[in-house]
Amino acid sequence: MKKIVFVCLGNICRSPMAEAIMNQLLEESGLKSKFIIESRATSKEEEGNPIYPLAKEKLIEKGISNFSHYSQVFTKEKYEYYDYIIGMDDKNIHSLLQIVENDWNKKIKKLHPNHNILDPWYTRDFETTYQEIEKGCRLLLEDLIKREGE
Ligand code: 4NP
């Protein structure tokens, strides 16, 4: 069982969307039982708050409704627990490296290696965010299947 955590700044828009999309992809491919998917924030700003309504609306519009979520902060103690720690943008990666101090297992990666998932909290473009996260999750899943030999 591999454990993946998606991480963004507030854990109310991008990373809970990634968590829900990844769970949906795993369900569709019959691999749900092989992975644990979670999401966390790099900041305490939204701690305890539910997924942002426009992010939730977008997921429901795309047929994804089987999720419940409240913002939680990523802590250094959980570094060992996860196998893959996936940030949405360079700022998330920078914050994660500060939190863990030393990514000695090279677990911290960006969802799109050469591209930042812009924050829809600021862009208000939840459709583009959805499409970019879905594409990133599909590529990640392909990579996981290769790596983990599923
Ligand atoms: P997220 O978006 O990092 O995609 O969850 C944000 C949500 C809230 C804030 C920033 C980003 N905020 O500053 O409250």
Residues whose N, C-alpha, C, O or C-beta is under 5 A from the ligand:
A	BS01	4NP	C8 L9 G10 N11 I12 C13 R14 S15 E45 D119 W121
